[in-house]
Amino acid sequence: MPRDASADIIPDSTDRGRQARRAGVSAFIGTTIEWFDFYIYGAAAALVLGKVFFTGTSTAIGTLAAFATFWVGFLARPVGGLVFGHIGDRYGRKQALVITLMMMGGATVCVGLLPGYDQWGAAAPVLLVVLRMVQGVAVGGEWGGAVLIATEYAPPRRKLLYGAFAQQGSPVGNLLATLAFLGIARLPDAAFESWGWRVPFLASSVLVIVGLFIRLRLEETPEMRVALERRQTTRLPVRQVLTRFPLLTVLGTLAGAAGVAITYIKTTFALSWATSSLHFSRTSFLSVISLALVVQVIAQPFGAVLASRWPLRKAVLWMLLPEFLLLPLMFVLIRTGNFWLAVLGMGLATLPHSLYYAALAGILARVYPVEVRYTGMSLAYQMCSTLFAGTAPLVAQALVSAGGSIRPVVALGLGYTVISLAGVLPLIRRTEPADVALLSPRTTAPAISGETS
């Protein structure tokens, strides 16, 4: 009887369990570092970049311009998803993830070193935009690979849970970024605006070195190793995704809206609004955000637990529907100007979308076969980030600037929830047979006919 070639590739159950845990931890640490770099830009955009790189404009216009550069990072994310999705689907997940981490670290440090408008004139904001684009390409390629490192190592019945390892990097990275700015926000305004805000960007270089050390020690995922051994990779993964799975990709793009956009309403926009219109100090509202992020870090993994134990459609509804009550309540409580009421409001409003975000990775990872999975889920997630998350602070600020009322911003946040429900419920229904695959010991999907290498 011929010996299965995959026997030399897939470790036994004990070794695979150990490697799965190592992969989950690696995905968590790597995404934490990447998201720390990405989120410190958001905090800087809300607090200081308008003053440093758009000198001579009003505070509102400078903030809008800074949020526009913030969006540029999201515009570049689908490019990163396609480029590194191609690398990850053709040559392996590990190679793509090492490159993205190096790109993100280099761009972040360069932002910290970039002179302002007073020193370099118009070249300064132009270079800021370029570096933000590099950040966007890097994080666009990072997310899908990190999720797959975790889920493709995971035991068949625990893929949704292991996908939450990568998702957990977002709130932890956001928390670290917020704490970093909370520490330097106590500086006098002149010091904060001249050099203080640069410290988190420069400090990220240390984290990137740690992340590279961890990632270089990680092996390729078992599913991808089998695909590479059997030459089941496809020459142009994006063409297969767009021609064979266009509707699922559209639904996946819509499904992520609440999970990725509402957090920027709560943090990036709310930080600017509360410190400019409601007379919260930088330190007090950064403290509000930090406490809400602690809630997210603790609560978010339970979303994956619910999605693993309940029917997925039921779990999604229970996670998202409370947003329609809690998000308006958050803005009401922030407007009181009371610190602890603001903490309560933001903490409660954090629960629905963070629980959902934990399950989102596993939902998207099950949509595509292994040979186009990196490209497909990255394209859906990053298009969602570009359309909804990146525009959220910009649109919210424009709504407030135009009318002076916070109600359109509340409606915007609730609109993201409606969009997510419109995408994820049909996606669950159309991919329900994949639930059977999650319980199967198979390690790879059959090759896509036609374009294999």
N, C-alpha and C positions, 0 to 999 in steps of 0.2 A: 504493500500500500504506500503510495507516494507521500512524502512528508510535507505538510503545509509550511510554506515559506514564512508565513506570519508567525509561526511558533517561535522563531528566533527573534522576532521583533516585539511581540507583545509579552510583557513579563507575567509571571504567575500572579495569582490574586493577592498574595501577601505583599510582594514587591510592588505591584501596581497600586495597592492601597497606600503604601508609603510614598510612592512617587506622586500619586494624586494629591495627597496632602501638601507635599512640597510644591507641586504646581499651583495649587490654590493659594498658598502663601506667597509664592513668587508673583502670581497675577495681582494679588492684593497690594504688595509692596510696590511693584512697578507702576500700577495705575495710580497709587497714592502719590508717587513722585511726579508723574506726568500731570495729574490733575492739580497738584500743588502749584506747579509752574503755570498752568493755564488759569487757575483761579486768582493767583496774586495779581495777574494783569487786570482782572475784573475789579478787584478792590482798588487798585491804583487808578483805574479809569474813573471809578466813582468819586475818588477823593482828591486826585492830584494831577493826573495826566493832562487834563484840560488846561491847567495853569502853567504847566511846564512846556508843553509842546504846541499850545494854541494861544500864545500870549497876544493880548490886545483885543480879545473877544470878551463878550459878557460872560458871566458865570454859566448861564443857561446854555448859550451857544457853545462854549468851551466843553461843557459836559456832554452835549449832544455830539460834538466832534469826537470826543474821547470814546463815547459809546459806539460811534461809527467805526473807529479803529478796532474796538472790541469785536464788532460784527465781522470784520475782515477775517479774523481767525476762524469764524464759523463758515465763511464763504469758501475758505481753503480746505475745510475738513473733508468734503466729498472727494477732492483730489487726492488727499492722503489715503482715504479709504480705498480708492480705486488702485492707486499706485502700490500701496503696501498689501492690499488684498490680492493683487496679481502676484506679488513676490511671495506672499504667504501661501497662496494656493498652488503656485508653481514649484517653489523651492523649499517651503517649510515655514512654520509659524515663528520659530526662534530667530531666524535671520531678520525677518521684518521687525520684530520687537526690539532687537538690539539697535538697529538703525534708527528707529523712531525715538528711542530714549536719548541717543546721542544728539539727534537733531533738536529735540525739545530743550535739552540742557544747554546746548550752544546758543540757541536763539534767546533763551531766558537770560543768560548771563550778559549777552550783548545788549539787551534792553536796559539792564542795570548799569551798563557803561555808557549808554548813548547820551551825548550832550543834548540840552534842551534847545528850544527855539532861539533864545537869547544868544546862544553860542554859535549855532550852526544854521540859523535861519530856516528857510523852507525845507532844507535837506533833512532836518531833524524829524519832522512828522512823516516825511516820505520814508525814511529808513525805519521809523517806528512801525509803519504799515507793513513794510517788507518783513520785518522780524515777526510781527504778529501773524503774517501769512505762513511763515515757516513753522511757528507754533501750531497753527491750525492744521497744516499738512501732517505734522508729527502726531498730534493727538487724534487726527482722523484715521491714521494708520494703526494707532496703538490699541484702540478700544476693542475692535473685533478680534485681534490676535490675543489680547489678554483674556477675553472671554473664552476663546477656544482653547487656550492653554489649560484653563481650568475645567471646562466642560468635556473636552476630549480625553482627558485623563480620568474623569469622574466615573464611578460605578454607574451602570445603566439606570438605576432607579433614583439617582441623586444628582442628575445633571442640572436641574433647576436650582438646587441648593448650591452646587459648586459654581454655577454662573454668578451667584451672589458674591463670591469672593472678589471677582473683578469689579462688580458694582460698588462694593464697599469702599474701594479706593477713592471714589468721587466725594462722598461726604467727609472722609478722613482727610483727604487732600484739601478740601474746602475749609475744614476746621483748622488745619495747620496754617493755611494761608491767612485766614482771618485772625488767628492768634498772633501770627507774625506781624500783621499790620496793627493789631491791638497793642503790641509791645512798643512799636515805634511811633504810634499815634500820640503818645504822651509827650513827644518832643515839641518844642516851640514851633510855630508855623514856619518860620524861616528855615530852621534846620530840617524839618520834615519835608518841605518842598524842594530843598537844595540837594540833600544827600540821604535823608532818612528813608524815603520810600524805596531807594535803590537796594537797601540791605537785603530784603527777602529775595530779590532777583539774583544777587550775587551769591547768597548763601545756598541757593539751589544747586550749585555746582557740587557741593559735598554730597547731597542726596543722590545726584545722578551717578556719581562714582559708586556709591553703595548699590544702587539699582543695577548698574552694569555688572558688578561683581556677582550679584545673585543670578541675573539672567544668563550670563555666559556659562554658568554651571548647570543650567537646566537642559535636559534632553528634549528632543523633538517629541510631539505627542504621539501616542501609539497609533491612532487613526491615520494621522498624516504620514507616519513612517510606513504603514502598510500601503497607502496610496502611492507613495514614492517608489517603494519596492516593486509594486505591481504596475508601475507606469500608468496610473489612473488619473494623473493630472491632466488638465485641459489647457490648450495653448492660449486661449483668450477667455478667461473666466467671465469677464464682464459681458461679453457677447452672449454667453450661455445664460447668464442671469437675466439680461434684458429680453432675450427671445423666448426663454422657457418659463421664466417666473416673473413676468412684468406686473401682474395684478398683486401677487404676494409681496412684491417689493414696494408697491404703492401703499398697500395696507400696512406694511411694516413701518413705512415712513410716517404715516398718520398715527400709528399706535404709540410711538414714542413721545408725542407732543407734551403730555402732562408730565411724564417722567423727566424730561430734560429742560422744559421751558419755565415751568413754575418756579423752579429753584432760583432762576435768575431774576424773576419778579420779586421773590422774597429777599434776595441778598443784594445783588448788584444794583437794581433799581431802588429798592427800599432803603438801602444805605445812603444813596444820593438824596432821595426824597426826605428822609427823616433828618438828615444833617443840614439840609439847605432850607427846608420849608417848615419843619416842626421843632427846630431848635434843640434837637438831640446833639450832644457832642460826639465827635468821632469815636472816642473811647467808649462812651455809654452804648451807642448803637452797635458798634463792633462787638461789645459784650453781649448784647441781645442776640445777635447773629450766632455768636460762639455757643451760647447756651442752647439755641435751637438746633445747631449742628450736633451737639452732644446728644440731643434727643434723637436726631436722625441716625447717628452712628449706632445707638443702642437699638432703635426700633426697626431699622431698615431690614436686617436679615430675616425678621419674622414674615416679611412679605414672601420670601422664597419658601419659607416653611408652610405658609398658608396655601401657596400655589401648588406645593407638592402633595398636600394632604387633602385638599378640597378639589371638587371639580373646578377646572381652571376658569371657566366663565363666571361661576359663582364667586370665586376668590377675587377676580378682577373687579366685579361690581361692588363687593364689600370694601375693597380698597379705595376705589375712586369716587364713589357717590358721596361720601362725607365731605369731599372738597367743596361741594356746592354750599355747604353751611360754614365750614371752617375758614375758607379763604376770605370771604367778606368779614367774618368776625375778626380775623387778624388785623385788617386795616382799621376797623373800628377801634380796636384796643390800642393799636399804635398811635392813633390820632389823639388819644387821651394824653399823650406825653408822659405817662407813668411808666417807669422802667419795667416793673414787674408785670404789669398788664401787657406790655409789649412782648415780654418774654413768653407769657402765657399764650398770647395770640399766635405768635410765630411758632412756638413749640407745637401747638395743636394743628396748625395749618401744615406743618412739616409732615405729619403722619401719613396722609393719603398718598401723596405722590412719591414719598420715599419708599413706602411699602410696595407700591406698584413698580418702582424703578428696580427693586431687587429682583422681581420676577421677569422683568422685561428682557434681560440678557438671555435667559433660558428659553423664553418664548421665541425670540428671533433666531437663536442658534439651531432650533429644531426645524426651521423652515427649509433649509437648503441641504443638499448632499455634500459630503465632505470636500469634494474636489472644487466646489465653487462657494463654499460656506463663508470663508473669510471675506471674499468680495461681496457676496450678496448681503450679508448682515451688515457689513460696514457701509455699503451704499445706502441701505434703508435708514440706518441709524444716523449717519452723517448728513444725509439730505434732510432728515427731520431736524437735526441740530441747526443746519443752515437756515431753514425756513422759519423755524419757531424759536429755538433757544437763542440764537445769535441776535435775532431782531427784537427779542422781548424787552430788554432795557431801553433800546432806542425807541421803539413804538410807545412803550409806557411813558417815557419822558416826554415824547412829542404830544401824547394825549394830555398829560398834565400841563405842559406849557401852553397848549392851545386853549384849554378850557378852564384850567385851575381846579378841576374836580378830580377826585381819586376814583370816582365810580366807573369811568371807562376802563381804568386799569383793572379793577375788580372783574369787569365783564371780559376783558382780555384773558385774564387768568382762567376764568371759568370756561371760556371758549376753547382753551387748550385741552381741558378735560373732556369736553364734548368731542373734539377731534380725535382724542385718544380712544374713546369708546367707539367711535365710528370706524376706527381702524382695527382695534384689537379684537372686538367681538366677531366680525367676519373672518379675521385671520385665524382665530381659535377654531371656528367652525370648519374652515377649509383645511386646516392642518390636523384635525382630530385624529386621523389615522396615525400621525406621528407619535401619539401617546403610546401606541403599541410598540413602536420602535424604541421608545425610552425604556421599556421593560425587557427588551431583547438583548441578548449578549453579543449581537453583531457589533463589529467595531468600525465598519465602513460601509457606506452606501455603494450600490453598484455603479460602475463607471458610466458617465454620460456618453451616450453613443455619438460617434462622429469625430469630435476634435480632441482625441487623447494623444498624448505625446509618446 
